[in-house]
């Protein structure tokens, strides 16, 4: 673990780590997909559900 002098100094390394986790690290709980793959695969069904709810209102 690295100690940073300030939050600003830590911002880029943390952002890079989170991007790596979301884009490259596969998860067994997501059927070995990355978090991005799992999220973007769900978007069409989320949009469809929102449209259906909007039309029902």
N, C-alpha and C positions, 0 to 999 in steps of 0.2 A: 504494500500500500504506500502511496506517495502522499506526502504532506505538501499542500499548496499554500502559498503566501496569502492568496485572496480567492474569493469566489470567481472573479474574472479570469484568473489564471487557470482555474479548474474547469471552466466552462467548456472549452474545446475538447479536452480529453474525455470528459464525461459525455458530451454529445457524440463523439466518435465511438465510444464504447456502446452507447445505446443504439446507434445506427447499426453497428455490427450485430448486436443482439437481435434487433428486429429484422434485419435483412439477411443474415447469414447463419445464425444459430438455429438449428432445427430442434424441435421439442417433441418428445414421444407423446405427450398429451395432446398434441395437435396433429397426430398421424404423421409425425416426422416432417411437418411443414415448418417454415419459419413463421414468426408472428405476422410479418407483412403478407405472406402468402395466405395465411388463414384469414386475416382481416379482409383483404381485397377480394377473396373468393366469396365472402359473405355479403359484400356490398350490393350485388344485384337483388338478393332476397330482401335486404333491408329496405332498399328503395321501393321494391314492389309492395312491401307491407305498408310503407308510409303512404304510397299512392292509394292503396285500398282503404286505409283508414281515413284519408283525406276525402275520398269519394263518398264514404259512408256518413261523414259528418254533415 
